[in-house]
Amino acid sequence: MPFLAFYSSTNTKGRHDATGAFIPEVKRFAKLHSLSTADLVPVKCVGVPRERRAAVVTERLRGCADGSLAGVAFFCHGWPSGIQFGFDLQNVGALARLLAVKTERAPVVVLYACLTAENAERDQDVENVGPGTDGGFADALRDRLAEEGKTEGWVDAHKTAGHSTWNPFLVRFRLADVEDRQLGGVGGEWIVAPGSEHWHEWRRRLACSEDALRYRFPFLTTFQIKTDLQKCRF
């Protein structure tokens, strides 16, 4: 599976965010999907200008053959307006254009990054208001990919702050949901809705260190995910 995984390689001062989460998690992701060392791209973020961080991602993607990638994963900090690798709502179009050229027909883009499925008008009451994610970074990335001609695949992202890989508040932004390339889509949908019949099992499975679901779900349809969860209930 031709796939790239970018990860934040340096700890924020006083924290173990890289060595405690991003680095070990990207290694486990790589092992499960048989990625080589060359497929894992470290990005030094602390003390590095955002333009240089973005350039590391850009240069690595440019080195890939057109249409060769099944997708990409980003293991880093995130916000409603962008990710730690120097991309935000102002330059998300540049990232989308490059991804559109380098990925296959139905790319999978995974933002293992907090809050990227949110928007500037975030509401903490996620269990009652639903995804509410129109206009955030993940939504914008999906919309720009659609604008570049992608009609299949998706962008998966976290709505809340939480652990890089086992945060269960995950939203999927499907390319197929964009009816007009110029207007873009309207937010995304919960992969598993909070409080739904599968919610408890979803949270348990993602948090289980012996379960690979946290690394597998981006490559499964929501139907496949719920079928898998349903089996565990009996």
C-alpha atoms as one frame of an Amber mdcrd trajectory, in Angstrom:
protein
   0.000   0.000   0.000   1.790   3.163  -1.162   1.141   5.498   1.756   3.009
   8.290   3.551   2.824   9.145   7.242   4.147  12.504   8.432   4.810  12.944
  12.151   5.926  15.643  14.556   9.381  14.537  15.695  10.227  16.952  18.532
   8.627  17.461  21.910   7.013  20.739  22.822   8.891  22.248  25.765   7.843
  20.574  29.001   5.778  17.917  27.237   6.230  14.440  25.777   3.835  14.875
  22.889   6.218  13.592  20.222   7.995  10.842  22.154   4.865   9.880  24.084
   2.314   9.901  21.262   3.222  10.888  17.703   6.399   8.818  17.310   5.251
   5.550  18.928   1.844   5.777  17.253   3.215   6.361  13.766   5.523   3.381
  14.239   2.597   1.140  15.198   0.600   2.463  12.255   3.532   1.702   9.954
   3.993  -1.817  11.313   0.355  -2.707  10.781   0.321  -1.401   7.220   3.810
  -2.661   6.306   5.194   0.799   5.608   8.924   1.206   5.159  11.152   3.691
   6.955  11.092   5.830   3.826   7.312   6.084   4.119   7.590   7.752   7.543
   8.474  11.428   7.330   9.646  13.250  10.479   8.851  16.948  10.642  10.748
  19.032  13.183   8.227  21.567  14.408   9.495  23.181  17.609  11.429  26.363
  16.827  11.047  25.901  13.064   9.237  28.560  10.965   5.898  27.392   9.590
   7.045  27.883   5.993   9.893  25.414   6.536   7.602  22.897   8.200   5.220
  23.061   5.263   8.162  22.775   2.869   9.202  19.424   4.385   5.767  18.004
   3.625   5.649  19.599   0.197   9.074  18.379  -0.870   8.370  14.798   0.185
   5.061  14.727  -1.665   6.626  16.191  -4.783   9.073  13.287  -4.796   6.237
  10.795  -5.282   5.041   9.695  -8.691   1.743  11.175  -9.811  -1.222   9.047
  -8.748   0.975   6.662  -6.766  -0.252   7.183  -3.205  -3.269   5.549  -1.599
  -3.214   8.452   0.813  -1.416  10.184   3.661  -1.608  10.406   7.442  -0.567
  13.359   9.608   0.413  12.717  13.242   0.720  16.126  14.885  -1.034  18.855
  16.837  -4.032  20.439  15.229  -6.554  23.261  15.568  -9.832  24.158  13.858
  -7.814  26.354  11.495  -4.856  24.091  10.667  -2.171  21.588  11.585   1.274
  21.832  13.151   3.010  21.212   9.827   2.492  24.782   8.641  -0.807  24.397
   6.803  -3.920  26.374   7.682  -7.054  27.740   6.043  -4.942  30.215   4.081
  -2.710  27.678   2.307  -4.789  24.492   2.513  -5.402  24.800  -1.226  -1.703
  24.301  -1.942  -1.683  21.078   0.091  -4.851  19.861  -1.599  -3.496  20.529
  -5.100  -0.400  18.480  -4.372  -2.353  15.644  -2.755  -4.775  15.574  -5.666
  -1.919  15.020  -8.121   0.016  12.484  -6.065  -2.845  10.294  -4.832  -4.947
   7.688  -6.583  -8.610   7.983  -7.538 -10.030   7.614  -4.015  -7.451   8.886
  -1.508  -7.575   8.377   2.247  -6.319  11.361   4.252  -6.074  10.909   8.024
  -5.574  13.823  10.391  -4.458  12.229  13.646  -4.583  15.756  15.023  -6.810
  17.426  17.597  -9.695  19.711  16.625  -9.120  19.648  12.861 -12.719  18.502
  12.323 -13.909  21.549  14.257 -14.533  25.092  13.085 -14.038  28.541  14.563
 -17.517  28.470  16.141 -16.822  25.274  18.082 -19.309  23.966  20.599 -18.104
  21.713  23.401 -21.477  19.974  23.679 -20.546  17.405  21.039 -22.906  14.717
  22.293 -25.967  16.832  21.536 -25.145  19.120  18.627 -23.547  16.620  16.256
 -20.425  17.127  14.161 -21.036  20.829  13.424 -17.859  20.916  11.367 -18.490
  23.062   8.308 -15.681  25.540   7.662 -12.863  23.946   9.652  -9.521  22.666
   8.358 -10.599  19.101   7.545 -13.717  20.377   5.818 -11.654  22.855   3.806
  -9.116  20.189   2.820 -11.920  17.924   1.571 -13.496  20.810  -0.326 -10.227
  21.788  -1.971  -9.572  18.161  -2.983 -13.019  18.136  -4.585 -12.227  21.384
  -6.334  -9.146  19.678  -7.769 -11.330  16.931  -9.235 -11.357  14.214  -6.578
 -14.801  12.620  -6.256 -14.089   9.600  -4.041 -12.213   8.930  -0.826 -12.348
  10.956   2.390 -10.625  12.991   5.072 -10.886  11.682   8.662 -10.263  14.066
  11.559 -10.836  14.665  15.280 -13.506  17.076  16.452 -12.166  17.456  19.991
  -8.857  17.626  21.804  -7.662  14.183  22.837  -5.152  11.444  22.209  -3.635
  11.365  18.718  -5.051   7.965  17.767  -7.683   6.847  20.247  -9.819   9.971
  20.493 -13.271   8.582  19.530 -14.777  11.910  18.399 -13.979  11.296  14.750
 -15.636  12.896  11.752 -15.432  11.695   8.155 -15.530  14.197   5.283 -16.419
  12.288   2.110 -15.471  13.558  -1.318 -18.656  11.984  -2.691 -20.745  14.347
  -0.522 -19.558  17.395  -2.461 -22.282  18.141  -5.008 -20.742  21.350  -6.337
 -16.950  21.709  -6.601 -17.095  25.467  -6.278 -19.414  25.535  -3.268 -17.855
  22.554  -1.474 -19.530  20.210   0.985 -21.259  21.016   4.258 -19.229  19.498
   7.070 -18.872  15.780   7.695 -20.499  12.928   9.585 -19.562  11.073  12.741
 -17.792   7.807  12.001 -19.582   6.541  15.107 -22.009   8.995  16.672 -21.575
   9.798  20.378 -24.235   8.035  22.411 -25.185   5.665  19.596 -25.528   1.917
  20.069 -21.935   1.343  18.962 -20.381   4.224  20.921 -19.255   2.306  24.010
 -17.605  -0.433  21.957 -16.015   2.132  19.625 -14.414   3.979  22.546 -13.270
   0.754  24.162 -11.725  -0.640  20.976  -9.872   2.563  20.090  -8.389   2.815
  23.586  -7.315  -0.830  23.698  -3.563  -1.115  23.079  -3.993  -4.683  21.829
  -6.576  -3.674  19.225  -5.501  -2.280  15.853  -8.794  -0.550  15.062  -7.311
   2.893  15.732  -4.969   2.319  12.752  -7.429   0.373  10.585 -10.543   2.537
  10.641  -9.387   5.060   7.993  -9.369   2.259   5.424 -12.818   0.938   6.323
 -16.213   2.273   5.325 -18.485   3.312   8.179 -20.619   0.260   7.411 -17.586
  -2.010   7.796 -16.625  -0.298  11.054 -20.095  -0.691  12.552 -20.302  -4.302
  11.376 -17.010  -4.980  13.128 -18.229  -3.277  16.311 -21.544  -5.123  16.183
 -19.765  -8.484  16.232 -18.056  -7.565  19.490 -21.336  -6.839  21.239 -22.391
 -10.473  21.278
